[in-house]
């Protein structure tokens, strides 16, 4: 008696084992029977089933079109039990002349467009096999390929098609499966057949020799291919990368305009998206001189027109489109196909050798089938000829027989006919017994003898077999050959675009306020306004303002150790009296992050360095060229800061023998050569600039000129102007010496400081909680190193000074 445990249907299995097993089965199915084409006929199962279903139903090129829905239903019901949309999409693709080098299906109705428009529903369209599809299916009824049961064992379907031309290269393939992907470009039928013939004649042929025939892919959309070395790599091992670019011409037109005309675009590029992207470039004024972008495509062919000013740099516009849009794309070869029931990456010669091997099998099977039928027919002919030679006895025997069966038996017994011969004799009609019919039978006998001899030679001689393959390939080439559509160029052109080519040089005024409002202003607007009328919020002030041009870049440093780059031509053109665009609309600024320094640059390739100083007493020096960046859509880190530290000053200099001056809030000063600060890369923390005591911090730290003045403002309303040459040279990281008298009861705390060149004046704006006062720097009398300067406001009435702003005059 069995226990309960023996009857228990549950199994204890590890989850990873179950998942691994199930996914392995799924992957095998997806790779072999869905996404990757067979190297022999170049078709995926769904494509093969669509073609076979149409062939079997007689929906061929020489018949009328039939509703697509009928074909789709037939495919689903008999061969491919999947979604109707996926089958219809696969069917439509086989008939789209911008995706297939040789269309395999002819479609009446809307079959989509190169703009990415979908085809009409299958109830509206009609389809039939193209004539060339007949070459893929030819001799299918002659046991040329193995047939397998369909999904419900009610029908038979071919596991591969005879494929009388190398369809995998002619029409290419693309697909993604589990762990494998394939990208095989389409090729020219004539070139592929010539290469196949060469391999048959010379099996040791090299890839270089084959490339004398196969120049490269031949896309249905034309275009230009660049990169012969990459083509060789792809044809050798199945993997490589080429560049495909559009065919672009320039046309002169009336008026002050030039037309850039695009007549061919890269394979599988969506034309509508391409035109949209090009028009966005025009709208954003990323290239100067474009007036309009329009699509003039009609039934005559593809035509995209870019209208440009005659004085524009036309070549630069074209190159910009090549670089920034799909007017030029990269095509990556990944020639993976199913060979011997397994996915394999194959080169050009590997694919054609596999195809030739397939054709040898097909021709052998067909020859065996035809030989068997010819021998059977010969046997019948021999019996009929013998019967006609003894016709009277045969007729007499038949008349004396009781019935057809008895007649056959009598003929076999009296004249040694076989059953097949006897069957043919008794079925012979009386009118076929004339002398003419005897001659016809003898003619057919001699033809059959010749056919049998030919077929036996093909089966016995490999050379004869290959000659048959060659002759059939030549016949297909003669019938279906077409001119190459895609041009091939040896070298990949390196596109380099300079700003000068893209952007019209225009003089402008660039401004940035402390609160982060930035803009550029035309000289016309600036000259029509008072410089003091710069649009800004109350309490905001100008951090940077100066002449520039649209070919320069604005470089902005923030207190959080970041910097930003904005091409001047990208700045919004705003009137001088209006407020600019805030930096936060362009960059993701952190809370409390604000600009502290800005400048405009023509190029980063200058022999200059950037010096940054932090509140806690760090300093670093970095070469300007290190700051050049290609990605300018976000702030870039230029100095790592410790907690609660921030950058207070930035200097840019080309003087290696310059000096640095540091001032703390408690009035300590330190001066030493810039050479004591070694250059480091971006993101470094720098070195100790000055030994800043607890409770103190740096107010100023920058490169100073040989001659000039230091302006300091204390919280008690004292402004001091000191000659720079009174400061003694010290060494890095020292404590420094006092700049103000040490008054313990009411010490001076420095709230702001500035360095100005000799002969230059500044406007100083003093601000307290309740008051504001403006003075001129050169009006402040010069003071010695240890004096407290001049009291320009009364601390008791004005209030404690919180900060001060310095503006060049």
C-alpha positions in Angstrom: 0.0 0.0 0.0 1.4 3.4 -1.0 1.9 6.1 1.6 0.5 9.7 1.4 4.0 11.0 0.7 4.3 8.8 -2.4 1.0 10.2 -3.7 2.1 13.9 -3.0 2.4 15.7 -6.4 4.4 18.6 -5.0 8.1 18.8 -5.6 10.7 20.5 -3.5 12.9 22.5 -6.0 15.3 25.4 -5.6 13.9 28.6 -7.1 17.1 29.4 -8.9 17.1 26.0 -10.6 13.5 26.4 -11.7 14.0 30.0 -13.0 17.3 29.0 -14.7 15.6 26.1 -16.5 12.6 28.0 -17.6 14.6 31.0 -18.7 17.0 28.8 -20.6 14.1 27.3 -22.6 12.6 30.7 -23.3 16.0 32.1 -24.4 16.5 29.1 -26.7 13.1 29.7 -28.3 13.5 33.4 -28.7 17.0 33.0 -30.3 16.1 30.1 -32.6 12.5 30.7 -33.4 11.7 34.4 -33.2 14.3 37.2 -33.4 17.4 35.9 -35.3 17.2 35.0 -39.0 18.4 31.7 -40.5 21.6 32.2 -42.5 20.3 29.9 -45.3 17.2 31.9 -46.3 17.7 35.1 -44.3 14.2 34.9 -42.8 12.9 34.8 -39.2 10.1 32.2 -38.6 7.3 34.8 -38.8 8.5 36.0 -42.2 9.0 32.5 -43.5 5.5 31.6 -42.4 3.9 34.7 -44.0 5.6 33.9 -47.3 4.7 30.2 -47.2 1.1 30.9 -46.3 0.7 33.3 -49.2 2.4 30.8 -51.5 0.3 27.9 -50.4 -2.9 29.9 -50.9 -1.9 30.9 -54.4 -1.5 34.6 -53.4 1.4 35.0 -55.9 2.6 38.0 -58.0 0.8 36.8 -61.2 -2.6 36.7 -59.4 -4.9 39.4 -58.0 -4.2 41.1 -54.6 -6.0 39.7 -51.6 -7.0 41.4 -48.3 -4.1 41.5 -45.9 -6.5 40.4 -43.1 -7.1 37.1 -44.8 -3.4 36.4 -45.0 -2.8 37.4 -41.3 -5.7 35.2 -40.2 -4.3 32.3 -42.2 -0.9 32.7 -40.7 -2.3 32.8 -37.2 -4.6 29.9 -37.7 -2.1 27.6 -39.3 1.4 28.5 -38.5 2.1 31.3 -36.1 -0.2 31.6 -33.1 0.8 35.1 -32.0 -0.7 38.6 -32.0 -2.2 39.7 -35.3 -0.6 43.1 -35.0 2.9 41.6 -34.7 2.2 39.4 -37.8 0.8 42.3 -39.8 3.7 44.6 -38.9 6.1 41.9 -40.0 4.1 41.5 -43.3 4.1 45.2 -43.9 7.8 45.6 -43.3 8.4 43.0 -46.1 6.6 45.3 -48.4 8.2 48.7 -47.5 10.6 49.8 -50.2 12.5 52.1 -47.8 13.4 49.1 -45.5 13.7 46.2 -48.0 16.3 46.3 -50.7 14.2 43.9 -52.7 10.5 43.9 -51.6 9.2 40.4 -50.9 5.5 41.5 -50.7 3.6 43.9 -52.8 1.0 46.0 -50.9 -1.9 48.0 -52.2 -2.9 50.8 -49.9 -1.2 52.8 -47.2 1.8 50.8 -46.1 3.3 53.5 -43.8 6.0 56.0 -44.7 9.6 56.9 -44.1 8.2 59.5 -41.7 7.3 56.7 -39.3 3.6 56.8 -40.1 1.9 53.4 -39.5 0.3 51.4 -42.2 -3.5 51.3 -42.6 -5.3 48.6 -40.8 -5.1 45.2 -42.4 -8.8 45.3 -43.3 -8.0 48.1 -45.7 -4.8 46.9 -47.4 -4.3 44.2 -50.0 -1.2 42.2 -50.6 0.4 39.5 -52.8 3.9 38.0 -53.1 6.4 39.9 -55.1 7.9 38.1 -58.1 11.3 37.8 -56.5 9.7 36.0 -53.5 8.9 33.2 -56.0 12.7 32.6 -56.1 12.8 32.0 -52.4 9.9 29.5 -52.6 10.8 27.9 -55.9 11.0 24.1 -55.9 9.5 23.9 -52.4 7.3 21.1 -53.6 10.2 18.9 -54.7 11.4 17.7 -51.3 14.2 20.3 -51.3 13.9 21.3 -47.7 12.6 19.5 -44.6 9.0 20.1 -43.4 8.0 20.0 -39.8 4.6 19.9 -38.0 3.0 23.2 -37.2 2.0 24.2 -33.6 -1.0 21.9 -33.5 0.2 19.1 -35.7 -2.5 19.7 -38.3 -0.3 21.1 -41.0 3.2 20.9 -42.3 5.5 23.9 -42.8 9.0 24.3 -44.1 11.8 24.7 -41.6 13.7 26.8 -44.2 13.0 28.0 -47.7 15.0 26.9 -50.8 16.1 30.5 -51.3 17.5 30.7 -54.8 19.5 33.9 -53.9 21.3 34.9 -50.6 18.4 36.8 -49.1 20.2 37.3 -45.7 22.6 39.8 -47.3 20.3 41.2 -50.0 17.6 42.3 -47.6 19.6 42.2 -44.3 18.1 41.7 -40.9 17.7 43.3 -37.5 16.6 41.8 -34.2 17.1 41.5 -30.5 16.8 38.3 -28.6 18.0 37.0 -25.2 21.7 37.7 -25.0 22.0 38.2 -28.8 21.3 40.9 -31.3 21.7 41.1 -35.0 22.2 44.0 -37.5 22.9 42.8 -41.0 22.6 45.6 -43.6 21.0 45.1 -47.0 23.2 44.6 -50.1 23.0 44.8 -53.8 21.7 41.6 -55.4 24.2 41.6 -58.3 27.2 42.2 -56.1 26.2 39.4 -53.6 25.6 36.9 -56.4 29.0 37.8 -58.0 30.7 37.2 -54.7 28.9 33.9 -54.3 30.0 32.8 -57.8 33.6 33.8 -56.9 33.6 31.6 -53.8 32.2 28.6 -55.8 35.0 29.1 -58.3 37.7 29.8 -55.8 37.0 28.5 -52.3 40.2 30.0 -50.9 39.2 33.6 -51.9 40.0 36.3 -49.4 37.7 39.0 -48.0 39.8 41.6 -49.9 39.0 39.8 -53.1 35.3 39.5 -52.2 35.2 43.2 -51.5 36.0 43.8 -55.2 32.5 42.5 -55.8 30.6 43.6 -52.7 31.5 47.2 -52.4 29.6 47.6 -49.1 25.9 47.7 -48.0 23.4 49.0 -50.5 20.6 50.7 -48.6 17.2 51.1 -50.2 17.3 54.8 -49.1 20.7 55.3 -50.8 23.0 57.6 -49.0 26.8 57.6 -48.7 28.9 55.1 -46.7 32.3 56.1 -45.3 34.9 53.8 -43.8 36.4 51.1 -46.0 38.7 49.8 -43.2 35.6 49.3 -40.9 33.8 47.5 -43.8 36.7 45.1 -44.1 36.5 44.4 -40.3 32.8 43.8 -40.5 33.1 41.5 -43.5 36.0 39.6 -41.9 34.5 38.9 -38.4 30.9 40.2 -38.6 31.4 43.3 -36.5 32.3 46.8 -37.5 31.1 50.4 -37.6 30.6 52.6 -40.6 29.3 56.1 -41.1 26.2 56.6 -43.3 25.5 60.2 -44.4 22.8 61.9 -46.5 23.3 63.1 -50.0 23.4 66.9 -49.8 23.6 69.4 -52.6 23.7 73.2 -52.8 21.5 75.1 -55.2 21.7 78.7 -56.1 18.4 80.6 -56.2 17.1 84.0 -57.0 17.5 86.6 -54.3 20.0 86.6 -51.5 19.5 82.9 -50.7 21.1 79.5 -51.1 19.3 76.2 -50.9 20.8 73.1 -49.1 18.9 70.2 -50.7 18.9 66.7 -49.2 17.7 64.0 -51.6 18.8 60.8 -49.7 18.9 60.1 -45.9 20.5 57.3 -43.9 18.8 53.9 -43.7 16.0 53.6 -41.1 16.2 57.3 -40.1 12.8 58.9 -39.5 12.5 61.7 -41.9 9.9 63.7 -40.0 12.0 63.6 -36.8 15.0 64.6 -38.8 13.3 67.7 -40.3 11.9 68.6 -36.8 15.4 68.5 -35.3 16.8 70.6 -38.1 14.1 73.1 -37.7 14.7 73.3 -33.9 18.3 74.2 -34.6 17.1 77.0 -36.9 14.6 78.2 -34.2 17.2 78.1 -31.4 19.7 80.0 -33.6 22.4 77.5 -32.9 23.7 78.1 -36.4 23.7 81.5 -38.1 22.2 82.0 -41.5 19.3 79.5 -41.6 16.1 81.1 -42.9 13.8 78.1 -43.2 13.7 74.3 -43.1 10.9 72.5 -45.1 10.1 69.1 -46.4 9.3 69.1 -50.1 9.0 65.3 -50.5 6.4 64.2 -53.0 5.8 61.3 -55.4 8.8 62.3 -57.4 11.1 61.5 -54.4 12.6 62.6 -51.1 13.6 66.3 -50.9 14.4 68.3 -47.7 15.3 71.9 -48.3 17.2 74.2 -46.0 17.0 77.8 -47.1 20.0 79.9 -46.0 21.3 83.4 -46.5 23.8 83.7 -49.3 26.4 85.2 -46.9 26.1 82.3 -44.4 28.8 79.6 -44.1 26.9 76.9 -46.0 29.5 74.2 -45.4 29.5 74.9 -41.7 25.7 74.6 -41.6 25.9 71.2 -43.4 28.6 70.0 -41.1 26.6 71.1 -38.0 23.6 69.1 -39.3 25.9 66.1 -39.9 27.2 66.3 -36.3 24.0 67.2 -34.4 21.2 65.4 -36.3 20.6 62.1 -38.1 21.7 63.6 -41.4 24.7 61.4 -40.6 24.6 58.3 -38.4 26.7 55.4 -37.4 25.7 51.9 -38.6 27.1 49.1 -36.5 27.5 45.7 -38.2 26.6 42.7 -35.9 26.1 39.9 -38.4 24.6 37.2 -36.2 22.5 34.5 -37.8 21.3 31.0 -37.0 23.7 28.5 -38.4 23.3 24.7 -37.6 20.5 25.7 -35.1 22.8 28.0 -33.1 23.4 31.7 -33.2 26.8 32.6 -34.7 28.5 35.9 -35.7 29.6 35.5 -39.3 31.7 37.4 -41.8 30.8 37.8 -45.4 32.6 34.7 -46.6 31.1 32.6 -43.7 27.6 33.7 -44.7 28.0 32.9 -48.4 29.7 29.6 -47.7 26.7 28.6 -45.5 24.4 29.7 -48.3 26.3 27.7 -50.9 26.2 24.6 -48.6 22.4 25.1 -48.3 22.1 25.3 -52.1 24.1 22.1 -52.5 21.6 20.4 -50.3 18.6 21.9 -52.1 19.9 21.0 -55.6 20.8 17.5 -54.4 17.3 16.9 -52.9 15.6 18.4 -56.0 17.7 16.3 -58.3 16.9 13.1 -56.4 13.2 14.0 -56.5 13.3 14.8 -60.2 15.4 11.7 -61.0 12.9 9.5 -59.1 10.0 11.1 -61.0 11.8 10.8 -64.4 12.6 7.1 -63.8 9.0 6.4 -62.9 7.8 8.3 -66.0 10.4 6.4 -68.1 9.1 3.2 -66.9 5.5 4.1 -67.9 6.7 5.4 -71.3 8.5 2.1 -71.9 5.4 0.2 -71.1 3.2 2.3 -73.4 5.7 2.0 -76.3 5.7 -1.8 -75.9 2.0 -1.9 -75.7 1.6 0.1 -78.9 4.0 -2.3 -80.7 1.7 -5.2 -79.8 -1.5 -3.2 -79.9 -3.8 -5.8 -81.3 -2.9 -8.4 -78.7 -3.2 -5.8 -75.9 -6.7 -4.7 -77.2 -7.8 -8.3 -77.5 -6.6 -9.1 -74.0 -8.5 -6.1 -72.5 -11.7 -7.0 -74.4 -11.6 -10.5 -73.1 -11.2 -9.3 -69.5 -14.1 -9.2 -67.1 -13.2 -5.8 -65.6 -10.4 -3.3 -65.2 -8.7 -5.2 -62.5 -8.9 -8.4 -64.5 -7.5 -6.6 -67.5 -4.5 -5.4 -65.5 -3.8 -8.9 -64.2 -4.1 -10.4 -67.7 -1.7 -7.8 -69.2 0.8 -8.4 -66.4 0.6 -12.2 -66.9 0.6 -12.4 -70.7 3.1 -9.6 -71.6 5.2 -9.1 -68.4 4.0 -5.5 -67.8 4.5 -4.1 -64.3 1.4 -3.0 -62.4 2.2 0.6 -63.0 2.6 0.0 -66.7 -0.6 -2.0 -66.8 -2.5 0.7 -65.0 -1.2 3.3 -67.6 -2.3 1.0 -70.5 -5.8 0.4 -69.3 -6.2 4.1 -68.6 -5.0 5.0 -72.2 -7.8 6.6 -74.3 -8.5 5.3 -77.7 -7.6 8.5 -79.6 -4.1 8.2 -78.2 -3.3 5.2 -80.3 -2.3 7.0 -83.5 1.1 6.9 -85.1 1.6 10.5 -83.9 1.3 9.5 -80.3 3.9 6.8 -80.8 6.4 9.4 -82.1 5.5 11.7 -79.1 6.2 8.9 -76.7 9.5 8.1 -78.3 10.5 11.8 -78.2 9.5 12.0 -74.5 11.6 8.8 -73.9 14.7 10.3 -75.4 14.1 13.5 -73.4 13.7 11.5 -70.3 16.9 9.6 -71.0 18.8 12.9 -71.4 17.2 14.2 -68.2 18.0 11.1 -66.2 21.6 11.2 -67.4 21.9 14.9 -66.5 20.5 14.3 -63.0 22.7 11.3 -62.4 25.7 13.4 -63.4 24.7 16.2 -61.0 24.3 13.7 -58.1 27.6 12.0 -59.0 29.8 15.0 -59.8 30.2 17.9 -57.3 31.5 20.1 -60.1 28.3 19.6 -62.1 26.3 20.3 -59.0 28.0 23.6 -58.5 27.6 24.5 -62.1 23.8 24.2 -61.6 24.0 26.6 -58.7 26.0 29.0 -60.7 23.7 29.0 -63.7 20.6 29.5 -61.5 22.3 32.4 -59.7 23.3 34.0 -63.0 19.7 33.7 -64.3 18.4 35.5 -61.2 21.0 38.2 -61.5 20.0 38.8 -65.1 16.4 39.0 -64.2 16.4 41.0 -61.0 19.7 43.1 -61.2 19.4 46.7 -60.2 21.9 49.6 -60.0 23.7 50.3 -56.7 21.9 53.0 -54.7 24.5 53.7 -52.0 27.8 55.4 -52.7 30.9 54.1 -50.9 33.8 56.4 -49.8 37.0 55.0 -48.3 37.6 57.4 -45.4 35.4 58.6 -42.6 35.4 62.3 -42.7 36.2 63.9 -39.4 33.8 66.8 -38.8 35.2 69.7 -36.8 33.1 72.8 -36.3 34.4 76.0 -34.9 32.2 78.6 -33.3 33.4 81.1 -35.8 31.8 79.0 -38.6 28.5 78.6 -36.8 27.8 81.9 -35.1 27.8 85.3 -36.5 30.2 87.5 -34.5 28.2 90.3 -32.8 29.5 92.8 -30.3 27.4 92.8 -27.1 27.5 93.8 -23.4 27.4 91.0 -20.9 26.2 91.6 -17.3 25.8 89.5 -14.2 24.4 90.6 -10.8 25.2 89.3 -7.4 21.8 87.7 -7.1 22.5 85.7 -10.3 20.7 87.5 -13.1 22.6 87.3 -16.4 22.0 88.6 -19.9 23.6 90.0 -23.0 22.5 93.4 -24.3 22.9 94.8 -27.8 25.2 97.8 -28.2 22.2 99.8 -29.4 20.2 99.1 -26.3 23.2 99.8 -24.1 24.2 103.0 -25.8 20.6 104.3 -25.5 20.6 103.8 -21.7 22.5 105.1 -18.8 25.0 102.5 -17.4 23.4 102.9 -13.9 20.0 101.9 -15.3 20.9 98.2 -15.5 17.7 96.2 -14.7 18.0 94.6 -11.3 16.1 94.0 -8.1 16.3 96.3 -5.1 19.4 95.6 -3.1 21.1 93.7 -5.9 24.2 95.0 -7.5 26.4 94.4 -10.6 29.0 91.6 -10.1 30.3 91.8 -13.7 29.6 94.0 -16.7 31.7 94.4 -19.8 32.0 94.3 -23.6 32.0 90.9 -25.2 31.0 89.2 -28.5 28.9 86.2 -29.4 32.0 84.0 -30.0 33.1 84.3 -26.4 32.1 82.3 -23.3 31.0 83.6 -20.0 32.7 81.9 -17.1 31.0 82.2 -13.6 32.4 81.0 -10.3 30.2 80.3 -7.2 30.9 80.4 -3.5 30.4 76.6 -3.4 33.5 75.8 -5.4 31.7 75.3 -8.7 31.9 77.1 -12.0 29.6 77.4 -15.0 30.2 78.1 -18.7 27.7 79.9 -20.8 28.4 80.6 -24.5 27.6 84.3 -24.9 25.5 83.6 -28.0 23.4 81.3 -25.7 22.6 84.2 -23.4 19.2 85.8 -23.8 19.4 89.1 -25.6 17.6 91.4 -23.1 17.4 95.2 -23.0 19.8 96.9 -20.6 16.9 98.3 -18.5 15.2 94.9 -18.1 16.2 92.2 -15.6 18.2 89.3 -17.0 17.5 85.5 -16.8 18.3 83.9 -13.5 21.1 81.3 -13.4 18.8 78.8 -11.7 16.7 78.6 -14.9 19.7 77.2 -16.7 21.7 75.4 -13.9 20.7 73.3 -10.9 22.1 75.5 -8.2 22.3 74.4 -4.5 20.5 76.3 -1.8 22.6 79.3 -0.9 24.9 79.0 -3.9 25.6 82.4 -5.5 28.1 83.8 -8.1 31.2 85.6 -6.7 33.2 86.2 -9.9 32.7 86.2 -13.7 34.7 86.9 -16.8 34.4 86.4 -20.5 36.9 84.3 -22.5 37.7 83.9 -26.1 39.5 80.6 -25.5 40.6 78.3 -22.6 43.8 77.6 -24.5 45.7 80.5 -22.9 48.7 80.5 -20.7 46.8 81.6 -17.6 46.0 80.2 -14.2 43.0 80.5 -11.9 43.6 81.2 -8.2 40.8 80.5 -5.7 40.7 81.4 -2.0 38.3 80.2 0.6 37.0 81.8 3.8 38.7 79.2 6.0 42.1 80.0 4.5 42.7 77.6 1.6 44.2 78.6 -1.7 44.7 76.7 -5.0 46.1 77.5 -8.4 44.9 75.6 -11.5 45.7 76.1 -15.2 42.9 77.8 -17.1 42.9 75.0 -19.8 41.8 72.5 -17.1 38.5 74.4 -17.0 37.5 73.7 -20.6 34.4 71.5 -20.7 32.3 70.0 -23.4 29.3 69.5 -21.1 28.1 72.9 -20.0 24.6 72.1 -18.8 25.4 71.9 -15.1 27.8 73.5 -12.6 31.2 71.8 -12.5 33.2 71.3 -9.4 36.5 73.1 -9.4 37.5 73.0 -5.7 36.6 70.6 -2.9 35.5 72.4 0.2 35.5 71.4 3.8 32.3 71.7 5.8 31.1 75.3 6.3 33.9 76.7 4.1 33.2 78.6 0.9 35.1 80.4 -1.9 35.5 84.1 -1.4 37.7 85.3 -4.2 38.8 84.3 -7.7 41.8 85.7 -9.7 42.9 84.9 -13.3 46.5 85.8 -14.1 49.2 85.1 -16.7 52.0 86.4 -14.4 54.1 83.7 -12.8 56.0 86.3 -10.7 52.9 87.9 -9.2 52.1 88.1 -5.5 49.1 87.1 -3.4 47.6 89.3 -0.7 45.4 87.9 2.1 43.3 89.9 4.6 41.3 88.5 7.5 38.3 90.0 9.2 40.4 90.8 12.3 42.8 92.9 10.2 45.7 90.5 9.7 47.5 90.6 6.4 49.9 88.4 4.6 51.7 88.8 1.2 53.8 86.2 -0.6 54.7 85.1 -4.1 52.2 83.2 -6.2 55.0 80.7 -7.0 54.6 79.3 -3.4 51.2 77.8 -4.5 51.8 74.8 -6.7 49.4 74.1 -9.5 46.8 71.3 -9.0 44.0 69.9 -11.0 40.2 70.5 -10.7 38.4 69.2 -7.6 41.6 69.4 -5.4 41.3 71.1 -2.0 44.3 73.3 -2.5 46.8 74.2 0.2 46.9 76.4 3.4 47.0 80.0 2.3 47.3 81.6 5.8 47.2 80.4 9.3 43.7 81.8 10.2 43.0 81.7 14.0 39.7 80.5 15.5 37.0 83.1 15.3 38.7 84.7 12.3 38.3 84.2 8.5 39.6 85.5 5.2 37.9 88.6 3.7 40.2 88.9 0.7 42.8 86.6 -1.0 43.8 87.4 -4.5 46.6 88.1 -7.0 47.6 91.7 -6.8 49.2 94.1 -9.3 52.7 95.5 -8.8 51.3 99.0 -8.0 48.0 99.8 -6.6 45.9 100.3 -3.5 44.1 98.1 -1.0 40.7 99.4 0.1 39.3 98.0 3.4 36.0 98.8 5.1 35.5 98.2 8.8 32.2 97.7 10.7 32.8 100.9 12.5 32.6 103.0 9.4 36.3 103.4 8.8 37.6 103.1 5.2 41.3 102.7 4.7 43.3 103.1 1.5 46.8 101.5 1.7 49.6 101.3 -0.9 50.3 97.7 -1.9 54.1 98.2 -1.7 54.0 98.8 2.1 53.2 95.1 2.7 56.3 93.0 3.4 56.9 89.7 1.6 56.2 86.8 3.9 55.7 83.0 3.4 52.7 80.8 2.8 50.7 79.6 5.8 52.1 82.3 8.2 49.8 84.2 10.7 50.5 87.6 9.1 50.8 91.1 10.5 48.2 93.5 11.7 46.7 96.0 9.3 44.6 98.0 11.9 45.5 99.1 15.4 44.5 96.6 17.9 41.7 98.3 20.0 40.5 95.7 22.5 37.5 97.6 23.8 36.0 98.3 20.3 38.0 96.5 17.7 37.7 97.2 14.0 36.2 94.1 12.1 36.9 94.3 8.3 33.6 93.5 6.4 34.9 94.1 2.8 38.1 94.7 0.9 39.2 95.4 -2.6 42.4 95.8 -4.6 42.5 98.4 -7.4 45.3 99.2 -9.9 47.3 102.4 -9.8 45.3 105.2 -11.4 42.0 103.3 -11.2 39.1 104.5 -9.1 36.2 102.6 -7.6 32.8 103.5 -6.2 32.3 102.1 -2.7 28.7 101.5 -1.4 28.5 101.2 2.4 25.5 99.4 3.8 24.1 99.0 7.3 20.8 97.7 8.4 19.2 101.1 8.0 21.5 103.2 5.9 23.4 103.4 2.6 26.3 105.7 1.6 28.4 105.9 -1.5 32.0 107.3 -1.7 34.9 107.3 -4.1 37.9 105.2 -3.3 40.5 107.8 -4.4 38.8 110.4 -2.2 39.9 108.4 0.9 43.3 109.6 2.1 46.2 107.2 2.0 47.0 105.6 5.4 50.0 103.8 6.8 49.9 100.1 7.5 48.9 100.3 11.2 46.4 103.1 11.1 42.6 102.6 11.2 41.9 104.8 8.1 39.2 107.5 7.8 35.8 107.4 9.5 33.5 108.3 6.5 30.2 107.6 8.4 29.2 108.0 12.1 28.7 104.6 13.6 26.2 105.9 16.1 23.9 107.4 13.5 24.6 105.3 10.4 24.7 102.0 12.2 27.2 99.2 12.0 28.3 98.5 8.5 27.3 95.0 7.4 28.9 94.9 4.0 30.3 97.1 1.2 30.1 96.8 -2.6 32.9 97.9 -5.0 32.2 99.1 -8.5 34.8 100.1 -11.1 34.3 103.5 -12.6 
